[in-house]
Amino acid sequence: MNVVSRTFSHFRFVITLASVTWLSACANLPYYAQAVDGHLEVLRRAQPISTVIENPDTDQNLKNSLTKIVQLRKFASRELKLPDNRSYTSYANLERPFVVWNVFASPELSLQLKEWCFLKVGCVNYRGFFSQAKAERYAEELRNEGYDVHVGGVRAYSTLGWFSDPVLNTFISYSEINLARLIFHELAHQVVYVPGDTVFNESFATAVEQEGIKRWFAHSGNVLQQSALNARRERETIFTDLIFKHRKHLQDLFQSDLSEAEKRAGKARIFDELRTEFADLKTNDPELSLYDSWFSQPLNNALLATVSIYSQLVPAFQAILVQSDQDMNKFFDAVTKISKLPKEERNSVLQRATEDHRRWTMVER
């Protein structure tokens, strides 16, 4: 993206948010103001990666990580057919551990995440803040209204191609696997994005990320990394299966004819069972301790729902990739066509794809 188009994107972004603010009444003015100020601060701190690498005062570990990102960025466009633009070609040190903090909320006896709607991007299942203090204050307001609430720090976000998203200090220390996952995931959001369908968007990006790292390590020929990747995927499957299992138990409970008091007691029991089963699984596989930090948080409906956002439809997109002969251009074209369908029809197509994936998996086993 050249300077002129980047400047236009800044202008378009600010005008869009200004329009939203005008349409949303004064109560939302501080929220949109912090969004504009926060994002412009990220861009203000960004400088070309080449400049950072060439600076003799730059820490060698930072240079090494940025060099790896340059390689990953080229691979993403060349081999995965992800957008070839200026995203992840600059670096910004925000001097904090997260770029934003997302607030998720769901009713006490429901797994349905609360939605917030915005111009252009549609409705999403979270509300982001560039200040942790502001996120926590808003979360407390929701708790006082009776919601289950989760506040999660976010290390990167996508502007959907409107801006040249920079590499951030919040994730620069990641391992090679996680750097690859993040870059492929965020660039995927620039390919297809459906306003108002968070599960579709995040599951699609996760599927691209998983295919991307598989191809990256096949390309680099790093057998040890490939082995580590396979082991990590197995543990991710164990974790998500565990969460989905207990999420289904909660869903059945909330939809039952029991009283609210009985549902609250049942909810507490299911969360206890979830912790116990995780501890048992970890006994057999100590490496599952990588999820200890997740389980160290207060378990509630909102936290559980965040897991399904990123993985619920991944099998469907994996099936579509197979149907596209593993060709990324064909895959993106197919997903783009599906994204333009009405939501009910779109979900039906994805459900059929999920069933296809399930049948193939059973045959392979």
N, C-alpha and C positions, 0 to 999 in steps of 0.2 A: 504494500500500500504506500503510495507516494505521499509527500507532505501535504499536497492540496487535498487529496481524498481523506487523509487522516484528520486534517483540520475540519473538513466538512462533517466527518463522523462525530467529532467532538461537538460541533454545533448542533447536529441532528439529535444527539443524545441529550444535550442540555435542553433543547427546545421540547423534546418529547417529555422529559421529566417535568419541565415547567408546565406543559399542557396537563399532565396528570395532576400536578399540584393544584392547578386552577379548577379542574373538574372535581377534585376530591375534598374540597372545603378546607378551611384553615386548620382543622384538627390534624391533618396529615402533613402539613407544611414542614414541621421539624424533621419528620421521617425522610421525606424526599430531599430535603436540604442536606441531611447527613449522608445520603446516598451519593448525591452529586459531589459534595466536598470530599468524601472518602475516596471515590474513584479517581477524581482529578488529582488527589494527593498521590495515589499509586502511580499514575502516569507521570507526574512531575518528578518522581524519584527515579524513573527508568532511564537507563543509559545503554547504548549498544553493547552487546556482549563482547564484541571485538575490542572495544575500548577498555572494558574491565580486565580482560585477559592480558592486554598489552601493558597495563599499568604495573610497573615493577613493585608497587606497594601492595598489590592484591595478594591475599593469602593463597598459597599453592593449592590447598584443598578446594578452595572456591574455583580456582582456575581449572582444576581437573574436572570438577563437576560441570562447569559451564562448557568445557570442551566436549564432554560426553553429551550434553544437551544439544550442542550443535550437530553432532552425529545423529542423534535421535530425531532431531527436527528434519534433517534432510531425508532420513529413512521414511519418516511419516508421509512426506509428500511423494517421494519416489516409489515406494513399495506399497504403501497403504492407500495411496491416492487421496490423502487428506489435504486440506487447503494449503496451497503454497503461497503464504503471505508473510507478514512481518511478526506475526504472533510468535512469542518465545524466541525472539532474536535480540531482546533487550533484557536487562536485569535491574531489579529494584530492591533495595534493602529497606524494609518498612520498620525495622527495629522493634518488632513484636512477633510473637509466635504464630499468630493467625491473621489472615487478611480480613476476614469477617467472622461474625458469630451468627449462626442461624438459630431461630426459635421455631420449634415444632410443638404443636398442641393437638390433643384429641380429647373428646369427652371422657369422663371417668369410666363410663361403662360402654365404650365404643372404640373400635380400632380405626375409625374414619378420621384422618387427619384434617384439621381445620385448614381452609384455603384462604389465601389473600390474592386479590385480583389487581392486576396492573395493566396499563395501556401497553400494547405491542407484545408483551411476553405472556399475556393471559393470566390465568390463575395458577398459583403454585402452592405447594404444601409447606411452605416455610416463609419466615420473614427475616431478612438479613440486616445486620447492623455492623458498621465499621468500628463500633465501640462495644467492648464487652460489658461495660457498666450499663449502657443503654439497653443492650440485649437482656441483661439480667433484670433490669427494672421492668421491662415490658413482660418478661416471663412471669415475674411476680404478680403483675396485674392479671394475667391469664389464670394463674393458680388461684387467685382470690375469686375468680369467676367460676372455679370448680373444674378447670381443665387439668389433665395430666400434661406436664410440660417437660420438654428436653431442650437444653441449650448446647449446641455443638460448635466447637471452633472449626473453621474451614480454612484450609491452607491455600486453596486456589479456586477461582471461579472463571466462567467464560462470559465474555461480552457478545457472544454469538457472531463474531466477525465484525462488529461495529468498530472495535478498536484493535490495536496491536497488543494483545495481552502479553505482559512481561513475565519472565521467570522471576520468582520471588524468593527472598531469604527464608520464607516460611516452609519451603519444601526443598531447598537446594541441597540439604544434607541427606536427602533420601538415598536409599540404595539404588543401584542401576535398575533393578526390577521396578521399584516404585516410581522412579523418575519416568521410565517408559510408560508405565500405566497412566500416570497423571497426564502427561503430554498427549498421548493418544486419546485419552478419554475427553479432555477439554477441547481438543481440535475436532472431535466427532460432533460436538454440539454445534459447530459451525456448518456442518454438512446438512443435518436434518434437525429441526426443532419444531415441535407442535405446541403452540400456545395452549396452556391449560391442561397439559397431559404430562405431569412430572414423571410418572412411572414409565411411560413410553420413552421419554427423552433420556432418562438416566439408565434404563435398561439397555437401550440402543448404544449409548456411549460405553457402557460396561462391556457389551459384546464386542465392540470395536477394540477396546482396550485389551481384552483377553486374546483376541486374534492377533492384535499387533505385537504383544510381547512374545507370543508363540513364534511368530515370524522373525522377530528381532533376534531371538536367541538361536534360531535355526540359521539365520544369516551370519551371526557373529561366530557361530561354531563353539560357543562356550558350553561345554557339556555339563560342567558343574552348576552353572546358572540354570540351565535347562532342567536339571534334576531338582534343584531347589524350587524352581517354578512349579513343576509337577507336584511336588510335596505340598507346596503352599495351596495349590488349587484343591488338593484332596482335603486339606484342613478347612478351607473356605466352604467346601461342600458340606462337610460335617457340621460346621457352625450354622450355615444357612438352613440346612435341614432341621437342625435342632430348634432354631428360632421359628421356622414355619410350622413345625409340629405343635409347639406350645401356643403359637399365634392362633392356630386352628382351634385348639382347646378353648382359648379365650373367646374366639368368635362364637363357638357353639354355646358357651356359657352366656354371653351377652344376648344372644338371640333366643334364649330359653324363656320359660314362663316363671322362673324363679323370682323371688322378691329382690329388691335392690340390695337389701342387707345380705341376702344369701349370695347374690352375685359378687358383692364386695369380698365376702369371705372366700368364695371360690377363686376370685382373682388373686388374692394373696396366696392361696394354696398353690395355684398354677405357677406363680413366680418362684415360690420356694422349690417346687419340683424342677423348674428350669435350672435354678442354681445347683441343685443336687445332681441332676443328670450331667450338667457340664463338669462338675467336680469329678464324677465317675469317669467320664470320657477322658478327662485330663490325666487321670491315673494311668490309663492305658497308653496315652500319647502325651507326654509332658510338653511337647512343642505347641500344644493347644494353649499353653499359657500366654501366647501372643494376644489372646482375647481376654486376658485378665483385666486389662484396663476398661474394656467394654462392660464387663460384669461388675466392676467396682463402682459403677454409676447406679443411682437409684433406678430400679427397673419399673417401668410404667408403660402404658399403651403407646405413648408418643415415641419412646425409644425403640420399641419393637417395630413400629410401623416404618421407621427410617430404614430398616434393613430391607424390607420388601420393595421399597422405592427403587433401589439400585439393582435388584436381582430378579424381581418377579417375572419379567418378560424376556430375560436373557436366553432361555432355551428356544423361544420363538425366533429370535433374531439369529441364533446359531443355525436353526433349521433353514431360514431364508438364505443364509450364506451358503449352505450346502446346495440348496436349490439353484443358487447363482453360480455354481461350479467353482466356488471359492474365489471368484473374480470380484475384487472390491468395487470396481465401477458398476458392474451389473448389480451387486448387492446394494450399493447406495441408490441406484435407480429404482430398484424394487421397493426399498424402504421409503423412498420419497413418494412413490405412487401410493403406498399404503397410508402414509402420513396425511395425504389429501382426502382420504375417505372420511365420511361421517364417523363419529366416535364409535357408535354401535357396530357399524360394518367393519371398522378398523379392528375392534376388539375380537370380532368373529374370525377374521383372517389370522390374527395372532394366536387365537386359541387353537385353530386348526394346525398352525405351524408348531405350537407347543406339543400337541398330540403326536405330530410327525416325529419330533425330536425324541419324545418319550419312547416311541416304538423302536426307533433306531438304537437308542441307548440300551433297551432291553435285548435286542438282537446281538449287540456287541458284547453284552455280558454273557 
